[in-house]
């Protein structure tokens, strides 16, 4: 925990701020793509579940 306090007290240069921001933007982009991909999978599963319920209950 002490090393964490020392790290946060160090002065930060602008190039490392830009590097961290670029990393955050890229990781957020990958996460949003994964979220859209998962939403499509969930939508397909919902259609399959509705079809199976229709088949099981006959109506």
Phi, psi and omega per residue, in radians:
X1 nan -0.599 -3.130
X2 -1.161 -0.659 3.131
X3 -1.161 -0.536 3.108
X4 -1.167 -0.717 3.080
X5 -1.110 -0.696 3.109
X6 -1.138 -0.692 -3.136
X7 -1.118 -0.730 -3.103
X8 -1.305 -0.283 3.108
X9 -1.551 -0.192 3.124
X10 -1.225 2.498 3.070
X11 -1.187 2.517 -3.085
X12 -1.901 2.279 3.096
X13 -1.523 2.811 -3.054
X14 -1.140 -0.530 -3.113
X15 -1.180 -0.633 3.108
X16 -1.276 -0.533 3.062
X17 -1.132 -0.771 3.115
X18 -1.107 -0.668 3.125
X19 -1.149 -0.747 3.116
X20 -1.144 -0.720 3.115
X21 -1.122 -0.692 3.085
X22 -1.107 -0.745 3.100
X23 -1.067 -0.733 3.129
X24 -1.124 -0.734 -3.141
X25 -1.134 -0.747 -3.141
X26 -1.159 -0.760 3.138
X27 -1.173 -0.651 3.080
X28 -1.142 -0.622 3.092
X29 -1.109 -0.791 3.113
X30 -1.108 -0.682 3.127
X31 -1.167 -0.660 3.121
X32 -1.209 -0.642 3.070
X33 -1.117 -0.746 3.109
X34 -1.116 -0.627 3.125
X35 -1.153 -0.748 3.101
X36 -1.129 -0.716 3.121
X37 -1.083 -0.767 3.118
X38 -1.154 -0.615 3.117
X39 -1.124 -0.661 3.097
X40 -1.159 -0.697 3.112
X41 -1.121 -0.754 3.131
X42 -1.113 -0.694 3.114
X43 -1.111 -0.719 3.106
X44 -1.144 -0.658 3.106
X45 -1.162 -0.647 3.128
X46 -1.112 -0.717 3.097
X47 -1.098 -0.703 3.132
X48 -1.165 -0.687 3.124
X49 -1.143 -0.750 3.110
X50 -1.086 -0.692 3.126
X51 -1.135 -0.721 3.127
X52 -1.180 -0.668 3.081
X53 -1.118 -0.714 3.111
X54 -1.088 -0.721 3.136
X55 -1.173 -0.722 -3.078
X56 -1.241 -0.792 -3.054
X57 -1.591 -0.115 3.049
X58 1.194 0.463 -3.113
X59 -2.681 nan nan
